[in-house]
């Protein structure tokens, strides 16, 4: 499936074939449709033999074409949501500029790595610009990477992207990068792609969650660890609100399953930023979240329902499309939270894609289910969870 304009084009290919060589070839060829690309983006299930899959994508793309991407826990295309599959996005044309970058060993230098991943923005001279970021989903403190990217990009350049996933095994996620004969498969890396266009680019983000109680003050925290809420131990407050006792902490699977449905929301002027409670520490009665929770912030317990989650997928694409200023979209990339996928189940995630299609029209759509979403069109914030982030290209 492809979308075109006078100077720019965007194509999506998808394959559920079990053989990785055949799957990579089929998805890449469908995305390319005989055209010469500036960039290929690969979102793949970790069930494939990734070296074989990416080698077939490289053959289809030809030597020297940059290839980036990451592992997923569900792939999104016009076919809906599939597992054990691969989605390839291809873009090119005289109206697009693309400069990819990779930084390895992120966990020891998150802010610096994010800043360096944004360096290629300096090479763009197009009137519309965006920075696409693909990160390791098991690298905590993603906000430091995003802050670094923001420091380099400045307030005028939107950020969008997602964190690689591994089907909730929490073992290893993978990022892909190659601009030569081979495509490297890495962990603990950040891939940045500076995209410039002579037509508008739009970013949207929505989550569909709402507050259940009055906001609490985060009276003590450090990065992603929350020590106190309203001057009480954070773990004690949280367990009281969700109706559990401390024994649930001893069963990580049970704790995760409860916590997924009871995230925290940080109050902002334009809504709430979601924070997944990933773990708890009984020794100091703290909560450990997947992104920063600033001391002094207002935090609320959040709730949702299937219809709100499904509707938010469409809202994300609506926001991104609205930023195109009336120009018709040629394609969309979407980054949807993997926990939402678990909560919704097979049938409702298909409805998510149907909601997206209400705002994407006939333009091709490709994406994946993530361990964290990145979206920033204004202000310095950009790290999200339990949300859908979207990039629209005109």
N, C-alpha and C positions, 0 to 999 in steps of 0.2 A: 504494500500500500504506500502511496507517495502523494505528496503535495508539492506544488510548484508555483513560482511566480515568474516574473520576467527574468530575474537574475539569480534567484535562490531556489533551492529545492531541498526536500526533506522526505526520507523514506523509512519505512519500518518493515522489517522481516521477522518472521516468527517460525519456530519449528519445535515440534514435540517428538521428533524421531529419537529413538533410543541410542542409535549409533552417533557418537559425538562428531565424527568426521562428516557424516551426512547432515547432521543437524546444523553444524556451523556453516557448511556450504549453502544449505537451503535458506537459512535465515539471512545470511549476508547477501546472497544473490538476489533475494526478493527485495531487500532494502536498497540495493544498488540499482536494480532494473537497468543495467547496462551503462550507467553513468559513472563519471570519474569523481570520486568524493574528496572532500577536504578532511573528513573525520568519520570514523566509525566508533560507535558506542555499544558495548556488549554487556547485557545483563543476563547472567546465566545461573541456572541451578548448580549447586555444588555436587549433585549426583553424577554429573558428567566427568569424564577424564578431561580436565581443563586444558592441559597442554595440547591434546589432540584437537579439541574443539577450537581453540584459538589459532592453531596452525591452519585449520581449514578456513577460518575467517580471513587470516592473512593471505592465503592463496587467492581467495575471491576478491579481496581488496586490491591486491598487487603490492609490490615493494614500495616502501617509503611512505605509504598512507598512514597517518597516525591512527592507532587503535587504543581506546581506553575502555574502562568498564569495571565491573565488580561482580562478586557473587551475590545471590539473592535468595529470598525464601518465598518465591512466587513471582511470576513474570506477568506483565500487563501489556496487552496489545488489543487491537480491534477484535481479536478472537475471544476476548475476555481475560480472566485470570487463569493461568495454568501453572502446574507444578512439574518439575522435571523437564523443563523446557528452556529455550534460549530466545531472547529478543535482541535484535540488532537494529540500531538506528544509524542512518547514514545521512550526512548533510553536505551540501556543496553549492557551487555556483559563484559567479563573479561578485555577487552582492554580499558574500559572507567572508569573514576573516576568522581563522581558527589557529590558536597557539596553545598547545598542551604543555604541561609540566608535571613532573613527579618529584616528590620528596619522600625519602625512606627514613626509618628510625624515628617516627613521629613521637612516640611516647616519651622520649627523653628531651624533646624540644618542640612542644606542641605549637606555641605561639610563633616561633621562628619558622617552623615548617609551613604553617598556614600563610604567613607573610610571603614566604618564597614561592608557594604555589600560586600566589596571585601576581608574581612578577611579570608574567607575559602580558598582563593588561597594558603595560607601558608600550607594547609593540602595536597596539590597535590605534587606528586613526579613523575608525568608523563612527558615525554619529550615535549609534546605539550599541551598548556594551552590556555584557553579563559575565559573571564568573561562575562556572559550573565546578562543584567540588564533590569528589567521591572519596569517602574516608573509611577507615577500618572501624567496623561496628563494635569491636571489643576494646577499643581504645577509650578509656574513660576521659572525662573532661574535654569532650568535643568542643565545648564553648571556647576553649583556649585556641584551638585551631581556627575556629570561625573569627574570633577576635583578631588573630594575626592576619587573616585574609582581609578583614575589614580595615585594619590599619593600613594595608597596602592599597586596597581598592578605593577607600574613601566613601563618603556618603552618597556619591552620585552613581555608583555602579551596583546594581542588584547582585545578590548572591543566591544560588539555588543548588540543590543536590541532595545526596543521601548517603547513609552509611551502609556498607556491605553487611550481608547477613549469612547465617549458616543453618537455617531451619531450626532455630532455638536449641541447638546442641551447645552453643556457647563454647565451641572448641577453637575454631579459627575461621576468620573471614578473609576474603582475597580481593585484592585490587589488581587491575590489569593495565599495563602500559607498554606500548611498543611503537617506535617510529622507524624501525629498520626491518631486518628480515624476520625477527622473532618478536613475540609478545611476552613480556615478563609477567610472572604471577607472583605477587608479593602479599605480605601482611604487614601491619603497622606502617602503612604508607598513606599519603594523601595525593590524589591526582587532581590537578587543577586545569581547567580548560578555559582560556579567555576567548570569548566569542564576540565578534563585532559584526554588525549588520548595517546595511543602508535602509533598513525598515525596522519598525518598533519591535521590542522584545518585552514580554510581560511575565511577572512572577506573582503567584498567588499562594496562599496558605490558609487552611481552615481545619477545625478539629471536631466540632459537634458536641463538645462537653459543656456542662453547666455546673455551677456551684450548688452544694447541698447544705452548707452551713455558713455562718458568719466567718469572715476572714480572721485568721490568727496571725500574730506578728512572729516572724522568725527572729527570735531573740538571741539565738546563738547558732552560727553555722560557719563552715569553712569549705569553700568550693562546693562540692556536691554532697557533703555530709551535713546533716541537720542535727544539731545537738538539743536545741530547745525550741518549743512553740509556746508562746504566751508564758514564758518563764518556767515551763514544766518540761521534763524529759520528753523529747520528741517521740520516741518509741511508745511511751505510755499514752500520750495523747492520741497517737495514730491508732493504736490497738483499741482504745476505748471508742473511738469514732467508728471503726469498722466492726465492732462487736466481737473481737477475738482476744484470747489471752496470750501470754508470752510463749506458750508452748509451740505456737505455730511457727516461730522462728527456727525451731529445730528441724523443720521439714521444709527445705528450700522450695520444692515443687509446690507444695500447698501454699506457702507464703507468696510465691510468684503469682499463682492463680488468683489469690485474693487481691493482691496488690495491683494487678493489671486492671481490675475493675474499680479500684479506688485510688487513682493518682491524685497528686496535688496540683493545684492551679495557682500560678503566681499572678496577682492582679497587675494589669497594665492599663494604660489609658484607653487602649483599643481592644481590650478583652483580656483573656487569661492565657499565659504560657503554660503548657503542660509539662509536668515532671513525673516520670515513672519512679516509684519507690522500688528499687531493685533488690535491696537487702536491708538487714538491720543488725546492729551490734548490741548484744545484751550487756556487754561489759560496761559500756558508757551510755546505754539507752539511746543510741543515735539511729537515724535513718540514713541510708545511702541511696542517693538518687543517680540517675544516669546523666544529669547535667547540673550546672551550678544552681544553687539556691542562695541568693545573696542575703546576708544578715540585714535585718530591717525590712525585708520584703513582707508583703501580705500574702498569706497562703491559705487556700481553702481546699477542703475535700471536694472532689468532683464526681459527677455521675453522667451517664449518657444512656442511650437506647439505640437499637439497630437503625431506626429511621433517621435519627440525627446523624449517626456516623455515615450512613449512605448519602444523605443530603450534602454533607460537608465535602464529599469528593467532588460533587458538581460545583459547589461554591468555590473551591480552590481553582478550578478551571475557569469559572466565570470571572474571578478576580484577575487571573492572568490574561484572559482574552480582553477584558475591559481596558487593560493597559496598552493594548495595541491601537487604541484611538480610532477604532472603526475599520482598520485595515484587516482584510481577511487572513486568518491564520493558515500557515502552510504545514504546521505540525506542533505537537505537544510532547514534552517529557513529564512524567509524573513519578513522584516518590511518596509511597504510601507506607504507613507504619505496619510492621509485621504483627504487632500485638493486635491491631485492629482486625487483621486478617483472621487471627485466631478467634477473636470475639465474635466476628460476623459469621464465620462458617462459609462453606462453598457457595451456597446459593446467593447469599447477600453480598459477597464480594463481586459476584457477577453483576448485581444491581448497582454496585459502586461504579463500574465501568459504564453501565447504561446511563447513570447520572452524569458522568463526565461527557458522554457523547451528546447530551443536550446542549452543551456549550462549546464543544469542539467541532461539531458539525461533521463534515466529511473529511476533515483534516486527520492525518494519521496520528495515532497515539501510541507511545511506548513507555514502559517504565518497569518498576520493580517494588517489591515489599522490602522494607529497610529495617535497620536497627536505630534509626534516628534520621530526622529530616532537617534540611537546611533551607531557609528562605528568608530573605531580607530585601525589601524594596525601599524602606525608609528607616531611619534610626540605626542604632548600632546592634540591635538584637538580631539573631538569626538562627539560633538553635531551637529545635522543636522535637517533641515526641507525641505519639498518638495523634498525629496530624497527617494531612496530605499536602505536599508542596508541588507546585506545577510551574513549568516554564512553557510559555507560548511564543512561537516565532511567526512573524508576519513575512 
